[in-house]
Amino acid sequence: MLAERVEQLTGQIDELNRRLTRFVERHAPRLLVPVGMGPDSAVTLLITTGDIPEPERPPRRQRGRA
Protein backbone atom coordinates (compact mmCIF):
# COMPACT_ATOMS: atom_id res chain seq x y z
CA MET A 1 0.00 0.00 0.00
CA LEU A 2 2.80 2.46 0.86
CA ALA A 3 4.74 1.46 -2.26
CA GLU A 4 1.66 2.17 -4.38
CA ARG A 5 1.32 5.64 -2.87
CA VAL A 6 5.01 6.36 -3.46
CA GLU A 7 4.60 5.26 -7.09
CA GLN A 8 1.53 7.49 -7.49
CA LEU A 9 3.28 10.52 -6.00
CA THR A 10 6.37 9.90 -8.13
CA GLY A 11 4.16 9.90 -11.22
CA GLN A 12 2.61 13.21 -10.17
CA ILE A 13 6.05 14.75 -9.56
CA ASP A 14 7.24 13.57 -12.99
CA GLU A 15 4.16 15.07 -14.67
CA LEU A 16 4.60 18.40 -12.88
CA ASN A 17 8.28 18.49 -13.90
CA ARG A 18 7.28 17.92 -17.54
CA ARG A 19 4.70 20.71 -17.34
CA LEU A 20 7.17 23.13 -15.74
CA THR A 21 9.74 22.35 -18.43
CA ARG A 22 7.21 22.97 -21.22
CA PHE A 23 6.16 26.24 -19.57
CA VAL A 24 9.72 27.54 -19.33
CA GLU A 25 10.55 26.34 -22.86
CA ARG A 26 7.58 28.31 -24.15
CA HIS A 27 7.90 31.51 -22.11
CA ALA A 28 11.60 31.90 -21.30
CA PRO A 29 13.71 29.22 -23.00
CA ARG A 30 16.94 31.17 -22.43
CA LEU A 31 16.63 30.50 -18.70
CA LEU A 32 17.32 26.82 -19.33
CA VAL A 33 20.67 27.54 -21.02
CA PRO A 34 22.88 28.28 -17.97
CA VAL A 35 24.40 25.24 -16.32
CA GLY A 36 22.51 24.43 -13.15
CA MET A 37 19.37 26.33 -14.15
CA GLY A 38 16.66 23.71 -14.40
CA PRO A 39 12.93 24.21 -14.81
CA ASP A 40 12.37 24.47 -11.04
CA SER A 41 14.87 27.31 -10.68
CA ALA A 42 13.65 29.03 -13.84
CA VAL A 43 10.01 29.00 -12.73
CA THR A 44 11.00 30.23 -9.27
CA LEU A 45 12.90 33.10 -10.88
CA LEU A 46 9.93 33.99 -13.08
CA ILE A 47 7.55 33.94 -10.12
CA THR A 48 9.92 35.97 -7.93
CA THR A 49 10.49 38.67 -10.53
CA GLY A 50 6.88 38.64 -11.63
CA ASP A 51 8.03 38.73 -15.23
CA ILE A 52 6.46 36.12 -17.44
CA PRO A 53 7.26 37.23 -20.98
CA GLU A 54 5.31 36.35 -24.06
CA PRO A 55 6.51 33.20 -25.80
CA GLU A 56 9.45 33.88 -28.08
CA ARG A 57 8.66 33.82 -31.76
CA PRO A 58 11.09 33.54 -34.63
CA PRO A 59 11.80 36.85 -36.35
CA ARG A 60 9.61 37.67 -39.31
CA ARG A 61 11.26 37.42 -42.67
CA GLN A 62 11.12 40.62 -44.62
CA ARG A 63 10.16 40.38 -48.21
CA GLY A 64 12.42 42.04 -50.73
CA ARG A 65 10.90 44.53 -53.12
CA ALA A 66 10.82 43.30 -56.64
C-alpha positions as CSV (number, residue, x, y, z in Angstrom):
1,M,0.0,0.0,0.0
2,L,2.8,2.5,0.9
3,A,4.7,1.5,-2.3
4,E,1.7,2.2,-4.4
5,R,1.3,5.6,-2.9
6,V,5.0,6.4,-3.5
7,E,4.6,5.3,-7.1
8,Q,1.5,7.5,-7.5
9,L,3.3,10.5,-6.0
10,T,6.4,9.9,-8.1
11,G,4.2,9.9,-11.2
12,Q,2.6,13.2,-10.2
13,I,6.0,14.7,-9.6
14,D,7.2,13.6,-13.0
15,E,4.2,15.1,-14.7
16,L,4.6,18.4,-12.9
17,N,8.3,18.5,-13.9
18,R,7.3,17.9,-17.5
19,R,4.7,20.7,-17.3
20,L,7.2,23.1,-15.7
21,T,9.7,22.3,-18.4
22,R,7.2,23.0,-21.2
23,F,6.2,26.2,-19.6
24,V,9.7,27.5,-19.3
25,E,10.6,26.3,-22.9
26,R,7.6,28.3,-24.1
27,H,7.9,31.5,-22.1
28,A,11.6,31.9,-21.3
29,P,13.7,29.2,-23.0
30,R,16.9,31.2,-22.4
31,L,16.6,30.5,-18.7
32,L,17.3,26.8,-19.3
33,V,20.7,27.5,-21.0
34,P,22.9,28.3,-18.0
35,V,24.4,25.2,-16.3
36,G,22.5,24.4,-13.1
37,M,19.4,26.3,-14.1
38,G,16.7,23.7,-14.4
39,P,12.9,24.2,-14.8
40,D,12.4,24.5,-11.0
41,S,14.9,27.3,-10.7
42,A,13.6,29.0,-13.8
43,V,10.0,29.0,-12.7
44,T,11.0,30.2,-9.3
45,L,12.9,33.1,-10.9
46,L,9.9,34.0,-13.1
47,I,7.6,33.9,-10.1
48,T,9.9,36.0,-7.9
49,T,10.5,38.7,-10.5
50,G,6.9,38.6,-11.6
51,D,8.0,38.7,-15.2
52,I,6.5,36.1,-17.4
53,P,7.3,37.2,-21.0
54,E,5.3,36.3,-24.1
55,P,6.5,33.2,-25.8
56,E,9.5,33.9,-28.1
57,R,8.7,33.8,-31.8
58,P,11.1,33.5,-34.6
59,P,11.8,36.9,-36.4
60,R,9.6,37.7,-39.3
61,R,11.3,37.4,-42.7
62,Q,11.1,40.6,-44.6
63,R,10.2,40.4,-48.2
64,G,12.4,42.0,-50.7
65,R,10.9,44.5,-53.1
66,A,10.8,43.3,-56.6
